Amino acid sequence: MKSYNSIQERIEILEDKLTAIHDEIETLKAPAKNNNERIIFKFIETGSTGKTKDFVRELGIKSPRDGLFSSGDVTKLIKDGAEDISPALLEIARQLASARNKNGPSR
């Protein structure tokens, strides 16, 4: 564990973490406003582009290429984003995707 210059420094770091956690919870509590956000929420829920792709196909949503949605389309949506996705929601998905890529499934 890192040493700190003062107890106050440690308290400030912990308070910042609490604020970030609270903000993430509020983001996840908000209902999806459109199909792209539904897709991102499903990815966050499952942590899997394959399961998300299956969910999207069940809904009958077409890919931007006008065909069936693929895992690659899910990855592209997370990586490139879209104007109709909340930046905070997209950041959560990107963090999850990054953690999965580095360490396998994240818990």
N, C-alpha and C positions, 0 to 999 in steps of 0.2 A: 504494500500500500504506500502511496505517495505521502511524503511529509508536507506539512503546511506551515506557512509563516505565522498563522494565528488560528485560533478556534473560529474567529469570525470569517476567515477565508473559507474554511471548511463548511461553515453554515451557509454562506452565500452560494457555494457550489451545489450543496444539497437543495437549497431553495430553487436554484435554476433548474435542477433536474426535476423537482416536483412540478414546477410550472410547465416544463416540457411534457411531462407525463399527463398532466391535467389537460393541456391543449390537445394531445393526441387522443385522449379519451373523448373529448368533446367532438373532435373531427369524426371519430368512429361512431359516435352516437347519432350524428346527422344522417338523415335518410338520403339515399342516392337520388340525384336530381335527373338523371338521364341514363341511357344504356351504357355509356362509357364508364360512368361512375359505378354502375352495377357490376361491370366487369372487374373494375379495380377492387371493389369491396370483396368480390368472390375470390380474387387472387390473394388478398390479404387474409381472408378466412381460411383458404386451403393451403396457401403457400406453394401451389402447384399450377404451372401454366397448362398442363394437360387436363387437370380437373376443371380448371377455369374454361378451357376451350370446350369441354363437354357441356358445361353449364350454358355457355353462349349458344352452342348448337341447339340445345334443348329449347332455348327461347326463340330460335329461328332467326337470330340476328346474323346478317351477312357481313362478311369482312369488307374492308375498303376496296378490295379487288372484285367485289360482287360474287364471291364464292363462299364456301364454308369457312368458318373461322378456324385458324390453326393455332398451335402453341406459339409459333413464330409471330402471329398477329398480336397475341397477348403480350409477348415480350416487347414487340415494337411499340405497342400502346404505352407500356410502362416506361420504356426508354425515351420515346419521343414526346409522350404526353398528348394532350389535346386541349383546345381552348375551353371545352365544356367540363373539364375535370378540375376539381379544387386542387390548388397547388399543395396544400397541406396533405390531402389524401394521396396525391401522387408521390409525395416525399416518403410517406409511410411505406407505400408499395415498393419504391426504389430501395429503401433501406432493407426491406425484407428480401428483395431479389438479390441485393448485394451480399447480404449475410448468407443466403443460400448458396450463392456462387463460391463464396470463400470457405464455408464451413459445412456444407450440406444443409439439410433442413434445419430451420431455426425454430426454437421453442420459446 
